[in-house]
Structures are given as C-alpha cells and as structure tokens.
Amino acid sequence: MEIDAELRRQIAASLLAAAAFIVGLIGIGVTFGGSSALPEAGAIALVALLAGFVLLMALVGAYLIRANDD
C-alpha cells in the first residue's frame, strides 16, 4: 500500500490530536494526582478534556474533508 500526500496529512493530523490528548491526560495527572483518588476538580478537568478531544477530532475531520475537496 502506497502512502500518498493526503493519507500522510490525515495520519499527521490524527497523531497530533492524539498527542495533545495524551499531554492533557499527563497534565491532569500531574496537577491533580498524588492521592489515591481523583478530586472533584480533577474529574471535571478530565471530562472537559474528553469533550475537547471529541470536538478537536470533529474539527480535524471537517478540515481534512474540506482540504480534500480543493
């Protein structure tokens, strides 16, 4: 299977979004970690990170679809 420029762009965008999510998870763990349970503020931050990741992936998908049309 040959990887063309469009597929490379899709892979790179997806990997960058996933890396941002992982960095966010690490940030939440460092900020709110240290105890045996996640505090309420940490749980809210985690839910916000998950919602942000879903929105980010939707935006990346919309961008990639529009970039493909040009």
C-alpha positions as CSV (number, residue, x, y, z in Angstrom):
1,M,0.0,0.0,0.0
2,E,1.4,3.3,-1.1
3,I,1.0,6.3,1.2
4,D,0.2,9.4,-0.7
5,A,0.4,13.0,0.5
6,E,-3.3,13.1,1.5
7,L,-3.0,10.0,3.7
8,R,0.2,11.3,5.2
9,R,-1.7,14.6,6.1
10,Q,-4.5,12.6,7.7
11,I,-2.1,10.5,9.7
12,A,-0.1,13.5,10.9
13,A,-3.3,15.4,11.9
14,S,-4.6,12.4,13.8
15,L,-1.4,11.8,15.6
16,L,-1.0,15.4,16.6
17,A,-4.6,15.4,18.1
18,A,-3.9,12.2,19.9
19,A,-0.6,13.5,21.3
20,A,-2.4,16.6,22.5
21,F,-4.9,14.4,24.3
22,I,-2.1,12.4,26.0
23,V,-0.3,15.6,27.0
24,G,-3.6,16.8,28.5
25,L,-4.0,13.5,30.4
26,I,-0.5,13.8,31.8
27,G,-1.1,17.4,32.8
28,I,-4.3,16.4,34.7
29,G,-2.4,13.6,36.4
30,V,0.4,15.8,37.5
31,T,-1.9,18.6,38.6
32,F,-4.5,16.6,40.4
33,G,-2.6,13.4,41.1
34,G,-0.7,12.4,44.2
35,S,-3.6,10.8,46.2
36,S,-5.4,7.5,45.8
37,A,-8.5,9.2,44.3
38,L,-9.1,11.9,41.7
39,P,-10.6,15.0,43.3
40,E,-13.8,16.6,42.0
41,A,-11.9,19.4,40.2
42,G,-9.7,16.7,38.5
43,A,-12.7,14.8,37.4
44,I,-14.3,17.9,35.9
45,A,-11.0,18.6,34.1
46,L,-10.9,15.1,32.8
47,V,-14.5,15.4,31.4
48,A,-13.6,18.7,29.8
49,L,-10.5,17.2,28.2
50,L,-12.6,14.3,26.8
51,A,-15.2,16.7,25.4
52,G,-12.5,18.9,24.0
53,F,-10.8,15.9,22.3
54,V,-14.1,14.9,20.7
55,L,-14.6,18.4,19.4
56,L,-11.0,18.6,18.2
57,M,-11.3,15.4,16.3
58,A,-14.5,16.6,14.7
59,L,-12.8,19.8,13.6
60,V,-9.8,17.9,12.3
61,G,-12.1,15.6,10.3
62,A,-14.0,18.6,8.9
63,Y,-10.8,20.3,7.9
64,L,-9.4,17.1,6.2
65,I,-12.6,16.7,4.3
66,R,-12.6,20.3,3.1
67,A,-8.9,20.1,2.3
68,N,-9.6,17.0,0.1
69,D,-12.2,18.9,-1.9
70,D,-9.7,21.5,-3.1
